[in-house]
Amino acid sequence: MALLLLRNRNASALGIPRILRDNVEPFSLNSEKIIGAFASVDVIIRSYCSGSGMKKFDFTDLTRPHTWYPLARKKVRKVILHVGPTNSGKTHQALSRLESSSSGIYCGPLRLLAWEVAKRLNKANVSCDLITGQEREEVDGAKHRAVTVEMADVVSDYDCAVIDEIQMLGCKTRGFSFTRALLGISANELHLCGDPAAVPLIQQILQVTGDDVTVQSYERLSPLVPLNVPLGSFSNIQTGDCIVTFSRHEIYRLKKAIESRGKHLCSIVYGSLPPETRTRQATRFNDASSEFDVLVASDAIGMGLNLNISRIIFSTMKKFDGVELRDLTVPEVKQIAGRAGRYGSKFPFGEVTCLDSEDLPLLHKSLLDPSPMLESAGLFPNFDLIYMYSRLHPDSSLYGILEHFLENAKLSKNYFFANCEEVLKVATVIDQLPLRLHEKYLFCISPVDMNDDISSQGLTQFATNYSKKGIVQLREIFTPGTLQVPKTQAALRELESIHKVLDLYVWLSFRLEESFPDRELAASQKAICSMLIEEFLERLGWQKPRVKKVTPRPKLSSLLSRDVKQYL
């Protein structure tokens, strides 16, 4: 297995999840632009305070976050809430309005969703840019954008805007990005798509903005039938089935158990697979001519992929959430179960059941119960506030500034602070480097998996090299041309980690363009990683060949397919 050549292996392996990511200027940032932004912040400070008056201004008062977005407050927005269950057509209606608008922006929770919307609009001859943390695909003359929600543009005017999965404003880690988009996007029409449980909270939040709010409710377009009989034996697996579990180990165990019977081949989808690989796995499963007619997946299928699933089968109704093994929540069950019987697919209705009979009562109860109403939305101060607050504590570290700010900040009842524990951990490492505040902040909000040693170590090394030389060459920690098809699941995990490090480099290159000059090399190596992972899933992820005749595969004397070889 090809190794990522990370030097200084004893470096601290601290990293962060997706918490403050892209809470900065939502497009390409070089150093000059950032410095210019700070000059404007200094003007803001002087406008608020003069002389000793600065100490009188309370930067920790976050009780009126709607005032952070003056452009949006200049207009009375027409806000339409499209709410209903999965597969009810609510997002389709909002996107139809976006497609017919003179200018617009789509904000989704996943890159896959942004890709899908950009593709849809461009296919309809509505020029649309794709902008995520790691991609910039700009179309000449485009007045529409499809973005991940962290990249929501709050400094431009639009005719129409769509925020998908708006109930995620209650997410403890990413909720603040949805709140920012909700309050900050300046659009004549703002369409919010999601669960009815978010409606009362959004209505309360928007009372102070003066926006015109209406609610449109939707019903599911095709029936979803909860079965009274469990799957029982894997011999009862059928074409179009999707069996859901919540760990990588279980995904591969179930895949092996199903395929060993010689009747079905399984595509797989789980969160740590690269987005491109997940898309190809889903495409193969959806293809009626493909032999991969069963899907084994995690809850990553809950959003972002259009799947032709006939029946959802829960292998368990419990999930480890990083803290404890708990029962699935009502929203989780409904989000996953609702993927069966997608409207317009070859299946006129969807079915849902469990592997074991003991789990059926919780499944049935969860499908009948309403989702609990959201009580508050995530919030976190933007960098401008952090910077201004730092002027009051000029000798403090970023960790000290953040900690002190959070301890003293004031919120209204409609908001909660996003979980920033991991950010503080990263700040303790970054504070040891000779970096300016905005540079430290940028590395703290980068997309790093805290639980992945290689990924988090990559961030530490990138930041260290940047602080020493001001430029980070990818070849300093990575040797192109050494990647190979993994032979074991451990090697697969390592390749997935390498993909994360390359993804991180691309993310940084869009924000510190001159200092991270190897974006094209990193992007091409990312593509190779995805293809090698796909090669593993296709060749080595299952143990027994099918009984039916299949297309002969190339010999494994070389583990690389022709498609992969051309990139190497």
ABEGO torsion letter per residue (X at the ends): XBBBBBBGAABBABBBBBAABGABBABBBBAAAAAAAAAAAAAAAAAABBEAAAAABBAABAABAAAABAAAAABBBBBBBBBEBBGAGAAAAAAAAAAABABBBBBBABAAAAAAAAAAAAAAGBBBBBBBAABBBBBBGBABBBBBAAABBAABBBABBBBBGAAAAABAAAAAAAAAAAAABBBABBBBBEBAAAAAAAAAAAAAAGBBBBBBBBBBABBBBBBABBAEBAAABBBGBBBBBABAAAAAAAAAAAAAAGABBBBBBBAABBAAAAAAAAAAAABAABABABBBBBAAAABGBBBBBABBBBABABBBAGABBBBBBAAAAAAAAAABGBBGBABABBBBBBABAAAAAAAAAAAABBBBBBABBBBBBBAAAAAAAAAABAABBAAAAAAAAAAABBBBAABBBBBAAAAAAAAAAAAABBBBAAAAAAAAABBBBAABAAAAAAAAAAAAAAAAAGBBBAAAABBBGABBBBABAAAAAAAAAAAAAAAAAAAAAAABAAABAAAAAAAAAAAAAAAAAAAAAAAAABABBBABBBBBBBBAABABBAAAAAAX
